[in-house]
Amino acid sequence: MDTRLLKRRGFLKAGALAVGGALLTTRLSFAGSGGDARLIVIIMRGAVDGLAAVPPYGDPDYARLRGSLAIAAPGAADGALRLDNLFGLHPQFAFLMESFNSGELAVFHAVATPYRERSHFDGQDVLESGVLVPHASQTGWLNRALASAPQTAHAGERGVALGSNVPLMMRGPAAVASWAPTKLAELDQDTLQRIADLYAHDPVLGERLSAAQSADAMAADQSQAMAGGGANRYEEVIRATAGFLANDSGPRVAVFDTTGWDTHANEGGARGALGNRFGALDGALRTLKTQLGATWRNTAVLAVTEFGRTAAVNGTGGSDHGTATAAFLLGGAVHGGRVISDWPGLGSARLYQQRDLAPTLDLRALLKGTLAEHMNVPTGALENVFPDSAGVKPLRDLFRA
């Protein structure tokens, strides 16, 4: 259970320090799995607050910067779930904590894509395309990987996108399946705010949109209260994902979105809006494991977001767009029970542009490591999947031998 702190010098030598999914070969077995590899990528749209998801409670500057958003140390009321002497999990992550303790969860911190601005749309584009700058590619890294996979006897699509749209990550020359829930996902808060800004000066549409948003917020609050705050908003998508991947003749990789992570105001600490969303996601992941059954032992789940949030709490009890964040690698195939981080610290001199958690781990190193170990992808194919990434070496020892 020891934390694996990746030393900065070692990262530089390996080319994995960045400052400035997966190739799917269907019906491909990996060592020790006893079966076929499955991969699920969860895109957490809206920029997840990594300092809330994985609070570095042992950092001496953490509580001061976070203010009302700070999660107490393990052992305190509503305290973090202890990972080691520096990091914990948000107290709503009960299943993730169980997974960590059983060696099925690896946690990554101070991680980021190559993108260094703070636009959701541009950041998500880089996250999904796998290239260096926004809008430079019309295809996604996962689809390019599928297209470069060797032909097999598998007759159907080797990937499936679940949701109202096929995300960029899954667009490209490879044919993929798609599935939409019976009730489409709600618009995320960032999109709603852009629409509100567009109609702000319209005396009719602006007023009606504002009234609708207020009514929707009240309905959501009432629904949450009736459900005790624990309603799982992802259940239908989760069950569909498991249905696809547990089928021997079905896809081997799945992608779906979660939204609502843009916590500019009233974020909450151990309890509140963000904590409720963490709890819903945690419950969904527990359901996923249950529904996959024996397939879980061959499964890896990557949960990633476009960027993080500011280190300090803002004036409205939330956090603004930031840079580095946390990521999760979960599943029966994972060599977990570890936090993998070259922690930069939260002192004022160590923050990125004096406001954000500094990035010390390129997300592509995690993605490449998943490809190399879980899916047995050769290095040459990785460079086609992630152009201009020769200096980013795959992380190793992420999966069970």
N, C-alpha and C positions, 0 to 999 in steps of 0.2 A: 504493500500500500504506500510505499515511499513515493514522495513527489519526485518527478523527473524534471529537474530544472536544467534546461538546456543552456549551457554556458555560451555567453555572447561570442567568445573567441572561436569556439567550436562551430557556432552557426555561421560565422564569417567564412571559416575555412570550407564549410559545406556549401556555401552559397545560398543558404536558406534565409538569411536575414534580409528583410525588405523594408526600406524606409522611403523611399521616394519617388451520381455523376460518375462519370467513369467510363472507361472503355469496357464495354460488356461483351464478352465472348460467351454466348449462351451455352448452357450445359457444360461449363468449364469448372472442373473441380479444383479446389485449393487444398493445401496440406492440412491434414487433421480435421477437415470438415465432415468427411463422410458424405458429401452431397454437393449440390450446385450452389454457387455464390449468388446472393441476392443483394441488391443495393437500393436503398431508398434515400432520396435527397429531399429534405424539407427546407424550402426557402422561407425564411422568417422576414417578411417584408415590413419595412418601417423603421429599421435600425434598432435592434435589440440593445438594451442597456446591459452590457456585459458586466459592469460593476455592480449591478443588482442581481443578475443571474448567477454570477460567481463572485461574490464579494470578497475582496482581499482584506479581510478583517484584521490580519496581522500587520498590514502596512501602517506605519505610524501616522501617515497623512490621510488615511481613508476616512475616518469619522469626521474630521474637520471639514474636508472638502464636500462630503456627501450631505452633511447636515441632516435634515429630516428624512432623507432617502437612505441613510446609513442602516445597514443590517447589523444588529448586535453580534457580538462574538458568540461562538457555540457555548451552550450552557445557560445563557441568559434567556429571559422570556422572549419568545419570537426570534431567537437567535439563529444564526446560520447553522447549517448542517455541516459538520466538520469534515473536510477533505484532508487537511494537514495543518501545520502550524501557521500557514499564511492564508490559505484559501478555504472557502466554504461554498456550499450551495444555498440558494434562496430557500427559506423554510417550506415553500410550497412544492419543492421538488422531491417529494417522498420516494417516488419510484426511481428517479435518477440516483438518489442516494443509495437505495437498495442495489441498483445496478452497479454503482461504483464499488460497493462493498463486496459484491460477488464477482468483480473483475470484468464486468461487461460494459463499462463506461470509461472512456478517456476524455478528459476535459482539457481544452486548449485556451490559453489566455494571451492577451496582447496580440491578437491576430487580426490581419486586415488583407484585403485585396490590394493591388497596386494603385487603386484610386485614392486620391488625396483631397478631393473636394467634398462637398457635403450636400449634394443633390440626390434625393432618393432615386429619381429616374435614371440619372447617369450612373450612380453607384450600383443599382440593380443590373444595369446593362453590362457593366464590367464583370460583376459577379457571375452573370449567366453566360456571357459570350466567351470569357476566358482570355480576352485580349487586354492590351494595356490601357486603352483609352475608350471612352464611351462612343457608341454608335459607329465603330470601325468594322463591325462584322454583322452580317445578317443571319449568321448561324450560331448555335450554342456549343459549348465545349462537350456537353454530354452527347448531343446528336452527332457531332464530328467523330466522337469516339465510337459510337454505334456504327457509323458508316465505314470506319476503318477496321472493324472487327472481322475476323475470318468467317467465311460462310460455313454454316453448319446445317445439320439436318432439321433444325428447328424451322418450322414453316411459317409461323406467325410473326407478328411484330415483337421485337426484343425489348421494347420499352413502352411505358404507358405514362401519359400525363393526366393527372386527375384534377379537375377544376373547370371553371367556366371558359378558360382559354388555355391553349398550349403555350407555355412560357418559352422565352427565347432560348433557354438552356436546352430545350428539346426540339428546336426548329433546325431544319437543315435537310440534307439529301436522304438521310435514313428514314424509312417509313416507321412511324410510331403510332400506337393506338392512343385514343383519348376517351375520357369518361367524364361526364358532368353530374354532380349531385342533383337530386330532385329539387332542392332549393339552392339557388346560386348564392355564393358568398356575398356579403355586404361590401359596399365600397369602403376602402380604408380611409382613415381620418385625413391623411395627406391629400388624397384626391378630393374628398369632400371640402376641405379647406380651400383648395384651388377653385372649385366650382363656386363656393361662397364668395370668394374674392372677385370672381368674374361677374357675379350678379349683384355685388354689394350696392351699386348705385342705381339699380333698377327698382323703382318704387313698388312694383307688383311682384316680380319674380324673386327679388331679394327678400322681401318680407315673407313670402310664402315658403321659401327655402328655410329661412330662419325658424319659422313656426314649425315646419316639418322636422327639423333637426331637434328642436326642443321636445316635441312630442315623442320622437324616436328615443331620445335619451331617457325620458321618463319611463317609457315602456321597457327599455332595456334594464333600467334600475329595478323596476318592479319584477321583471322576469328573473333577474339575478337573485333578488330577495326571496322569491318563491322557491327557487331551486337551491337556496342556501349558499349561493355563491360558487357552487361546484359543478354547474352544468358543463358538460363536455361538448363544445361547439364543433368538434372535429369527428364525431363518431362515425357518421356516414362515410366520409372520405377514408377514414382509417379502416373500416370494415371492407370497403371496396379494394383498398390497397392490398390488404391481406388476402382477399379473394383472388386477385390477379396473381400475386407472387407465390401463393401456396399451391397453385395449380401447376402440375408438372409440365404441361404444354403451354403455359402462359408466359408472360413477359418475365424478365429477370431483373429489371430495373424500373423504378417508379419515382415520379416527381410530383409533389404537390406544394401549394402555398399555404402559409398562415399569415394573417394580417393583424393590424391593430397594435403594432409595437412602437408607434411614433408617440412617445410619452412626453410631450412638451409641458403639460400641466397636470397637476393632481396625480402624479405617478404613484405615490405611496411607497412605503418601505416594505416591511414584512407583510403588511396587510394593505389592501387597496386595489386600484385598477390593474396595475402591472402584476401584482401577486395573484390576482384572480386568473389572469391570462396564463401565468406560469402554471398554476394549478390545473387549468384546463388542458394545457399541452402535456403536462406530466401524466394526467389521467389517460389522455389519448395514446401516449406511448405505452402505457401499461396494457391498454386494450390491444394495441398492435402486437405486442409480444404474445398475449393470450391467443389472439386470432390466428397468428402465424403457426402456432403449435410447434411441431418438430422442425419446420422451416427456419425458425428463429436461430437455431444454432449455426446456420450458414449465412446469416443476415448481418449487414452493416447499415446503420442509419446515420446519415450526416445531417446535422441541423446547423444551417449557416445563415448569415444576414449580411446586408450590404455594407454597413459600417456601424460603429458604436455611438456613444453619446458622451456629452461633456462630463468631465470628472466632477465638477462642482454643481450643486443644485442651483436651479435658476430662480427667478423671482416669483414664479407661479407654482412652485412645488413640483417641478418636473426637471427634465434634462433636455438639452438641445442637441442638434446633430454633431457628432464627434468623429472619431477616427477608429482606433482599435477597439476590439470587443472580444467576446468569448465565442467558442464553437464547441460542438459536442459530436463525438463519435461513439455510437451505442450499438450493441447487438451481441448475439451469441458468438460471433466470429471474432470479436474485438478482444485484444489484449489490453484490458482496462485496469481500473483501480489506480490510475495515475493522473496527476495534473502535469501537462507538458507546457512549459512556459519559460521564456527568458524574461523574467519580470523586470520592467524598467523602473518601477517605483512611481509614486504619486507626488513626490516633492515638486515644488514649483519649477525648479530647473530641469526636471526630467519630463515634464509634460510636453506633448507635441503642440507647438505654437502656443504654449503657455495656457492650454485649456483642455486638451484631450489626453486620454491614455495613449502613450506612444506605441506605435506598431513595432514589434520585434520578430514576428513570425508571419511569413507570407502564406496566405491561405492556400495558394497553389501547391505549397510543399505538402500540406495535409491531403489535398486532392490527389496529387501525384503518388503519395505514399499509399493511399487507398487503391489506386489503380495498380501500382506495382506489386503490392503484397496480396491484396484481396482478390484481384482479378488477373494477376500474372501478366501484366502488360509490359512489353519491352520498352526501353528508354526511347528508342526512335519513334514509337507511336505516341508517347507522351509529348514529344516536342511538336507533333502535328496537332495534338489536341489543345495544347497551350502554346501558341506561337510566341516567340521572343521570350522564352522562359528558361533558356539553357542554364542560367545562373541559379535557378531555384531547384534544388535537389530534393527528391522525395524523402519525406520522413520515413524512418524504418522502425521495425519492431512494433507495428501498430496492431498486428493480428496474431492470433494464437498459432503456434507452430503445429 
